[in-house]
Amino acid sequence: MEFKDAIKHFPEKISRSLVRFVTETALKDSRYLFIKTFNGIQSAYCTYCKKQHYPEIKLKHKQLLRVECPHCKSKCKVRASGLGRKYMMDRAAVVWYEKSVIDRDSIVARIIEVRRDYSGDYTKVETEYNTQAHYLFQPGKSFYFSYERLCAKVRSGFDEIGTRYGTSFPRFMSLPNIRRAVKGTPFQYSTWEHYTEYKNPRYVTDMVEFFDLASRYPCVEYLTKIGFKDFVWAKLYRDPTYGAIHWHGNNLLKVLRLSKTELREIRKCNIVLTPKKLRFYQYARKRGLPISIKDAKVIGDMYDGQENVYFKDACKFAPEEVVIKYVIKQMKKDHYQNGGLYNMLSDWRDYRDECKELGMSLKEDRYLFPNDLRKTHMELSKRIKLKNNPAIDLEIRNRAAGLKKYMFQRDGLLIRAITSLEELYDEGIELNHCVGRYAEHYAKGRVIILCIREESKPEVPFYTVELKGSKIMQCRGFENCDMTPEVEEFVDGFISTKFVVRKNVRKSKNNEGVAV
């Protein structure tokens, strides 16, 4: 469309309602009392009502306190008429909507710079109207002319003015004006009232980008009405919608790419999905992954951003469907329910790193998928701190020095106490079990940790023993395997030698007075 054709939709004259809006709202602050003194008598001229009076109290140039004109009751700024006004000008930007004068289904809008120039005769100042942008909105299409030049895309005229003049340039939009303009047109039902206030309360929208969307995509109306405003907001903020919406779809199911059953679930449960979450659901459904609409609301942010990075990293250790099931399970925990998907995935990543550091094999489900991730992660974090704790290491070394009595050798095997914190954790890493969790218990004397070695390889971990009193609590080899018959026979020999024999010695002393 050429500008000469588009301009036919616009009124030829500035309407009274626009003049009133500019005077009473946009340039309301542009009201002055110009003062001058002659023969000791001060007079003041009001630029709003254009009347002169003689103030009872002497006024001062640029005084902070505004003064009420006795004729029109306006609160006015005070300026001295004799001082320089070369650059004195007030201006603002106004967006003004009207019905098309030739098409009852169309609306038009103009971005108008309004200004009042006081550099000359202040008694003859008039409001100037300079239209900088023209918009034409019709069902199915819209047009934007900047200084009579057709632009490829509809863009906010206010944003351009903000770029040109800076954020201090005041801008005004009137809701009653829009309401009058759209009444009786298809745009009356576009739900425009939901999109007048942006996240930034200081930002004033001219609404032209919304009406551009409403012109091209009728689905804006029913997306808003069923609770999918986030999709429209994403467009207005120029954020990605991830291809979740088929904007040209001719019905809601095609627009959302959902079935009737899925849409019914959304309505029944009053579920609100963001573009990212809907796209994740569509992706999961296409791949046959176990996820419901409700699940998508909880974990759908995994489709993009850092959450997606963590999700893909987790999928290196298990299939997608297994990872998704685990994430859903953990998100039901109290500490992750309130928007904690990022925290849950981050905790899981850190937890896996801790498992590697502590020698816990992530090939085992019991390590990769702890029942309570948050609790287990905190426990491992504590163990990591203990691992690097010199005080605990010193306690273990001192304790090991007093446990040399447990040294025992037989049939090519030997058993002795763990001698340091480093050796304790190396034992867990080499044998792929969790002996490292007992570091503090060992250091504090609550248990005794012994290691079994082959005499031919005294530095290579073979089996680990937890001893409490005279009782073997557990003896575990690689990946927590049970004792072989040879190791079991060796451990029995260790117990009978170090404990049962001593018990008989005490008994013999008590009964006969001699050791057996």
C-alpha positions in Angstrom: 0.0 0.0 0.0 1.2 3.5 -0.8 0.9 6.4 1.6 -1.4 8.3 -0.7 -3.9 5.4 -0.3 -3.3 4.9 3.4 -3.8 8.5 4.2 -7.4 8.3 3.0 -8.3 6.3 6.2 -7.2 9.2 8.4 -9.3 12.3 9.4 -8.1 15.5 7.8 -8.4 17.6 10.9 -7.2 17.5 14.5 -10.2 16.5 16.5 -11.4 18.4 19.6 -10.9 15.3 21.8 -7.2 15.2 20.7 -6.8 18.9 21.4 -8.3 18.4 24.8 -6.1 15.4 25.6 -3.0 17.3 24.6 -4.0 20.4 26.6 -5.2 18.7 29.7 -2.8 15.7 29.8 0.2 15.7 27.5 1.1 19.4 27.9 -0.6 20.0 31.2 2.7 21.0 32.7 3.2 23.7 30.0 1.3 26.4 31.8 3.2 29.6 32.8 2.7 32.9 34.5 5.0 35.4 32.7 5.7 38.2 35.1 7.0 41.8 34.4 7.3 44.9 36.6 6.5 48.4 35.5 6.7 51.4 37.9 7.0 49.0 40.8 3.8 47.2 39.9 4.1 43.4 38.9 1.7 41.9 36.4 1.4 38.2 35.4 0.1 36.8 32.1 -1.3 33.2 32.1 -0.5 31.2 29.0 -3.4 28.8 29.6 -6.4 31.2 29.9 -4.5 34.1 28.1 -5.5 36.6 30.8 -3.5 39.0 32.8 -3.7 39.8 36.5 -1.8 41.6 39.3 -0.4 39.3 41.9 -1.0 40.2 45.6 2.3 38.7 46.6 5.4 39.4 44.5 6.4 36.5 42.4 10.0 35.4 41.6 11.5 33.9 38.4 11.6 30.1 38.5 10.4 29.9 42.0 9.8 26.3 43.2 6.2 27.0 44.4 3.7 27.0 41.6 1.1 29.7 41.6 -2.6 29.5 40.9 -4.0 31.7 38.2 -7.0 33.6 39.7 -8.9 33.4 36.4 -8.6 29.7 35.3 -7.3 28.2 38.6 -4.5 26.5 36.8 -1.3 25.8 38.8 1.4 27.6 36.8 5.2 27.9 36.7 6.6 31.4 37.1 8.9 32.9 34.5 10.2 36.4 34.0 9.2 37.8 30.7 12.3 39.8 30.2 14.8 36.9 30.6 16.1 34.9 27.6 13.7 32.3 26.2 15.7 31.3 23.1 15.4 27.5 23.9 12.3 27.5 25.9 10.0 24.8 24.5 7.8 22.1 25.9 7.0 19.0 23.9 5.6 15.5 24.2 4.7 12.5 22.1 1.1 11.3 21.8 -0.4 8.2 20.2 -3.9 8.8 19.0 -6.3 6.2 17.7 -9.4 6.8 15.6 -11.7 4.8 13.4 -10.9 4.7 9.7 -13.0 7.2 7.8 -13.5 4.9 4.8 -13.6 1.4 6.4 -15.7 0.6 9.4 -13.6 -2.5 10.2 -10.3 -0.7 10.3 -8.6 1.6 12.9 -5.8 4.1 12.5 -3.2 5.5 14.8 -0.8 8.4 14.7 2.3 9.2 16.7 2.2 13.0 17.0 4.9 15.2 18.5 3.2 18.1 20.2 5.0 21.2 21.3 4.7 24.7 22.6 7.4 27.2 21.6 8.0 30.1 24.0 11.0 31.6 22.3 9.0 34.3 20.7 5.9 36.2 21.8 4.6 34.2 24.7 1.1 35.8 24.3 0.7 34.1 20.9 2.0 30.6 21.6 -0.1 27.9 20.0 0.2 24.1 20.2 1.9 22.6 17.2 1.1 19.1 16.0 3.7 17.2 14.0 2.7 13.7 12.9 5.7 11.4 12.7 4.1 8.0 12.1 0.9 6.7 10.6 -0.5 3.2 11.3 -3.4 1.4 9.6 -4.8 -1.7 11.1 -7.1 -3.9 9.1 -8.3 -7.5 9.7 -5.5 -9.6 8.3 -2.9 -6.9 7.7 -1.4 -3.7 9.0 0.8 -0.9 7.7 3.3 1.4 9.2 4.5 4.7 7.6 7.3 6.6 9.2 7.4 10.1 7.7 5.2 8.9 4.9 7.6 6.0 4.1 6.2 2.5 4.2 8.3 0.3 6.6 8.7 -3.4 6.3 7.6 -4.1 9.9 5.4 -2.4 12.4 7.5 -0.9 15.1 6.6 1.3 18.1 6.8 5.0 17.2 7.3 5.7 20.9 10.4 3.5 20.9 11.8 5.4 18.0 11.1 8.7 19.7 12.8 7.4 22.8 15.9 6.6 20.8 15.8 10.0 19.1 15.2 12.2 22.1 16.1 10.1 25.1 14.0 8.6 27.8 13.2 12.0 29.3 10.9 12.8 26.3 7.4 12.3 27.8 5.0 10.0 26.0 1.2 9.6 26.4 -1.4 7.0 25.5 -5.1 7.2 26.4 -7.1 4.1 27.2 -10.4 5.8 26.7 -9.2 7.0 23.3 -8.4 3.4 22.3 -11.7 2.1 23.7 -13.7 4.7 21.6 -11.6 3.9 18.5 -12.1 0.1 18.5 -15.7 0.1 19.5 -17.8 -1.5 16.8 -14.8 -2.9 14.9 -13.3 -6.4 15.0 -10.5 -5.0 17.3 -13.1 -4.4 20.0 -12.7 -8.1 20.9 -8.9 -8.4 20.5 -8.4 -8.3 24.4 -6.1 -5.3 24.0 -6.9 -4.2 27.6 -4.7 -7.1 28.9 -1.5 -5.7 27.3 -1.4 -2.0 28.2 1.1 -2.4 31.2 4.6 -3.7 30.6 6.9 -5.2 33.3 8.7 -1.9 33.4 6.2 0.5 35.0 8.1 3.5 33.6 7.6 2.3 30.0 4.6 3.8 28.2 3.4 1.7 25.3 1.7 3.1 22.2 0.0 -0.3 21.7 0.7 -0.3 17.9 2.7 -3.6 18.1 -0.2 -5.3 19.9 -2.7 -4.1 17.2 -0.3 -5.3 14.6 -0.3 -8.8 16.2 -4.1 -8.7 16.5 -4.4 -7.7 12.8 -2.2 -10.5 11.5 -3.1 -13.2 14.1 -6.7 -13.5 15.1 -5.7 -16.3 17.5 -4.4 -13.5 19.9 -8.0 -13.2 21.2 -8.6 -16.8 22.2 -5.0 -17.4 23.4 -5.7 -14.6 25.9 -9.1 -15.8 26.9 -7.9 -19.4 27.7 -5.0 -18.1 29.8 -2.1 -18.2 27.3 -1.2 -14.5 27.6 2.4 -15.4 28.0 2.6 -16.3 24.3 1.3 -12.8 23.3 3.6 -11.1 25.8 6.6 -13.0 24.3 5.8 -11.6 20.9 5.5 -8.1 22.3 8.7 -8.3 24.2 10.3 -9.9 21.1 11.2 -13.0 23.1 11.3 -16.4 21.4 8.2 -18.5 21.3 10.2 -21.6 20.2 7.9 -22.6 17.4 5.3 -23.7 20.0 2.5 -21.7 18.3 1.2 -22.0 14.8 0.2 -18.3 14.6 -1.7 -18.7 11.4 -3.8 -21.7 12.6 -7.5 -21.3 11.9 -8.6 -22.9 15.2 -7.2 -23.2 18.7 -6.1 -26.9 18.4 -4.0 -26.1 15.3 -2.6 -22.9 16.9 -1.5 -24.8 20.0 -0.7 -28.1 18.2 -2.7 -30.0 20.8 -5.5 -32.6 20.8 -8.9 -32.0 22.2 -8.1 -34.2 25.2 -5.0 -32.2 25.9 -6.8 -28.9 25.6 -9.6 -30.2 27.8 -7.0 -31.1 30.5 -5.5 -27.6 30.3 -8.9 -26.0 30.8 -10.0 -28.4 33.5 -6.9 -28.0 35.6 -6.4 -24.3 34.7 -2.9 -25.0 33.6 -0.8 -22.0 32.3 2.0 -22.9 30.0 4.8 -20.6 28.8 6.0 -21.0 25.1 9.1 -22.9 26.4 7.0 -25.3 28.4 4.5 -26.0 25.7 7.3 -26.6 23.2 8.9 -29.1 25.6 5.7 -30.9 25.9 5.3 -31.1 22.1 8.9 -32.3 21.9 8.4 -35.0 24.5 5.1 -36.2 23.0 6.7 -36.5 19.6 9.5 -38.7 21.0 7.0 -40.7 23.1 8.5 -39.6 26.4 6.4 -40.1 29.6 5.2 -36.6 30.3 1.8 -35.0 30.9 0.6 -31.5 30.5 0.9 -31.0 34.3 4.5 -32.4 34.1 5.3 -29.9 31.3 4.2 -27.0 33.6 6.7 -28.2 36.2 9.7 -29.2 34.1 9.1 -27.6 30.7 11.9 -25.0 31.2 14.3 -27.8 30.3 13.7 -27.0 26.7 16.0 -24.0 26.6 18.6 -22.1 28.6 20.9 -23.4 31.3 18.2 -25.9 32.3 18.5 -27.5 28.9 22.3 -27.7 29.3 21.9 -29.5 32.6 19.2 -31.8 31.1 21.4 -32.8 28.1 24.3 -33.4 30.5 22.1 -35.7 32.6 21.1 -37.6 29.5 24.7 -38.7 29.0 24.2 -41.0 32.0 20.7 -42.3 31.3 18.0 -42.3 28.6 15.8 -39.3 28.2 12.7 -41.0 29.5 14.5 -42.2 32.7 16.0 -38.7 33.3 12.6 -37.1 32.9 10.9 -39.5 35.3 13.6 -38.8 37.9 13.3 -35.0 37.5 9.5 -35.2 37.9 9.9 -37.3 41.0 12.4 -34.9 42.6 10.3 -31.8 41.6 7.6 -33.2 43.9 9.8 -32.8 46.9 9.0 -29.8 49.0 12.4 -28.0 48.5 12.0 -28.0 44.7 8.3 -27.3 44.3 8.4 -23.5 44.2 10.1 -22.8 40.8 13.1 -25.0 41.7 13.8 -26.7 38.4 17.1 -24.9 37.9 18.1 -25.6 41.5 17.1 -29.3 41.1 19.1 -29.8 37.9 22.0 -27.8 39.3 22.1 -29.9 42.5 22.0 -33.1 40.4 24.9 -32.0 38.3 26.9 -31.0 41.4 26.0 -34.2 43.1 27.3 -36.3 40.1 30.6 -34.4 40.3 30.8 -35.2 44.0 30.1 -38.9 43.2 33.0 -38.9 40.8 35.3 -37.3 43.4 34.3 -39.8 46.0 34.7 -42.8 43.7 31.0 -43.6 43.5 30.1 -45.2 40.2 27.4 -43.4 38.3 26.7 -46.6 36.4 24.9 -47.8 39.5 21.3 -46.5 39.8 21.6 -46.2 43.6 24.2 -43.5 43.1 22.9 -41.9 39.9 19.3 -41.6 41.2 19.3 -41.0 44.9 15.8 -41.2 46.4 16.2 -37.7 48.0 18.6 -35.8 45.9 18.8 -32.7 48.1 19.5 -34.6 51.2 22.0 -36.9 49.6 23.7 -34.0 47.9 24.1 -32.2 51.2 25.6 -35.4 52.7 28.1 -35.7 49.9 29.0 -32.0 50.1 29.8 -32.6 53.8 32.0 -35.6 52.9 33.9 -33.5 50.4 34.6 -31.0 53.0 35.8 -33.7 55.4 38.0 -35.1 52.6 39.9 -31.9 52.5 39.9 -31.3 56.2 43.4 -31.5 57.7 42.1 -31.7 61.3 40.2 -34.9 60.4 43.2 -36.3 58.6 45.4 -35.7 61.7 42.8 -37.4 64.0 42.8 -40.5 61.7 46.6 -40.7 61.6 46.8 -40.5 65.4 44.0 -43.1 65.7 45.7 -45.4 63.2 48.9 -45.3 65.3 47.0 -46.9 68.2 45.4 -49.6 66.1 48.6 -51.5 65.0 47.4 -54.4 67.2 44.9 -55.3 64.5 47.7 -56.1 62.0 47.3 -59.7 60.8 48.7 -61.8 58.0 47.8 -65.3 56.7 47.6 -67.2 53.5 48.9 -64.4 51.3 46.6 -61.7 52.8 47.0 -59.0 55.3 44.7 -56.7 57.3 45.5 -53.4 59.0 44.0 -50.1 60.0 43.5 -47.3 57.4 46.3 -44.8 58.1 45.1 -41.5 56.6 42.2 -39.6 55.3 43.6 -39.7 51.8 44.0 -43.5 52.0 40.4 -43.8 53.2 39.0 -41.9 50.2 41.4 -43.7 47.7 40.0 -46.9 49.1 36.5 -45.8 48.2 37.5 -44.6 44.7 39.5 -47.7 43.8 36.8 -50.2 45.1 33.9 -48.0 44.0 32.1 -48.0 47.3 31.2 -45.4 49.9 33.7 -45.9 52.7 34.5 -42.2 52.5 31.3 -41.4 54.3 32.8 -43.0 57.5 35.7 -40.6 57.7 34.4 -38.6 60.6 33.1 -41.7 62.4 36.5 -43.3 62.1 38.3 -40.1 63.2 36.1 -39.8 66.3 36.5 -43.4 67.3 32.9 -44.5 66.6 34.1 -47.3 64.2 37.3 -48.9 63.1 38.1 -49.0 59.3 40.5 -51.8 58.2 41.8 -52.7 54.8 42.6 -56.1 53.4 45.5 -56.4 51.0 47.2 -59.1 49.0 50.7 -59.5 50.5 52.1 -59.3 47.0 50.3 -56.0 46.4 50.2 -54.2 49.8 49.3 -50.8 48.4 46.4 -52.0 46.1 42.9 -51.9 47.7 41.3 -55.3 47.9 38.6 -55.4 50.6 37.5 -52.9 53.2 36.3 -53.8 56.7 34.1 -51.9 59.1 34.7 -53.1 62.7 32.7 -52.2 65.7 33.9 -53.6 69.0 34.7 -57.2 68.1 32.1 -57.5 65.4 32.6 -57.2 61.7 29.8 -54.9 60.5 30.6 -55.3 56.8 33.4 -56.4 54.5 33.1 -55.2 50.9 35.2 -55.5 47.8 35.0 -53.9 44.4 31.5 -52.3 43.8 30.4 -53.6 47.2 30.9 -57.3 46.3 30.6 -59.9 49.0 33.6 -61.8 50.4 35.0 -64.7 48.4 35.4 -68.0 50.4 39.2 -67.3 50.7 38.6 -63.8 52.1 35.8 -65.1 54.4 38.2 -67.7 55.8 40.9 -65.1 56.3 38.5 -62.8 58.1 37.3 -65.7 60.4 41.0 -66.3 61.2 41.5 -62.7 62.0 38.5 -62.6 64.4 39.4 -65.9 66.1 43.0 -64.7 66.6 42.4 -61.1 67.7 39.2 -61.5 69.7 38.1 -65.1 70.5 41.6 -66.1 71.7 41.9 -63.1 73.9 38.5 -63.9 75.4 39.8 -67.4 76.2 42.9 -65.9 77.7 40.8 -63.8 80.1 38.6 -66.8 80.9 41.6 -69.0 81.7 43.2 -66.4 83.9 40.0 -66.0 85.8 39.4 -69.7 86.3 42.8 -71.3 86.4 45.3 -68.4 86.7 47.2 -69.5 83.6 46.9 -68.5 79.9 46.0 -71.1 77.4 
